[in-house]
Amino acid sequence: MNLHTDVTNFLKKQAPKGVAFSDQDNLLTKGVIDSLKMLDLISFMQEQFGITIDEDEMMPDNFESVNAIVAFVTAKRKSVAA
């Protein structure tokens, strides 16, 4: 399982047709995800990566880009393993 690839592939499936994005692009402003798709993303992350995302962690900074999502999941995994 490759975290970056899994996140990118999920987001590509969620993005409207013709919307491209890079690892650092803001997914909300690019139109890749909206508030409803954000819930799908959170569900995916919890199931795919075995983490629990608390309400106070559901802030745009943690989900604004592929890089931010990968960093967030990596940090969550480390905190669970500790």
Residue pairs with C-beta under 8 A, 6 or more apart in sequence:
1 48
3 49
3 70
3 73
3 74
4 23
4 66
4 70
6 48
6 49
7 45
7 66
7 69
7 70
7 73
8 23
8 66
10 41
10 44
10 48
11 21
11 27
11 32
11 33
11 41
11 66
14 32
14 33
14 37
14 40
14 41
15 21
15 31
15 32
15 33
16 31
16 32
19 30
19 31
19 32
21 27
21 30
21 32
21 66
22 66
23 65
23 66
23 67
24 65
24 66
24 67
25 32
25 65
25 66
26 64
26 65
27 33
27 63
27 64
27 65
27 66
28 34
28 60
28 63
28 64
33 41
33 63
38 58
38 63
41 63
41 69
42 53
42 58
42 63
45 51
45 53
45 69
45 73
46 52
46 53
49 73
49 76
49 77
50 77
50 80
51 73
51 76
51 77
51 80
52 76
53 76
57 72
61 68
62 68
62 69
62 72
63 69
63 72
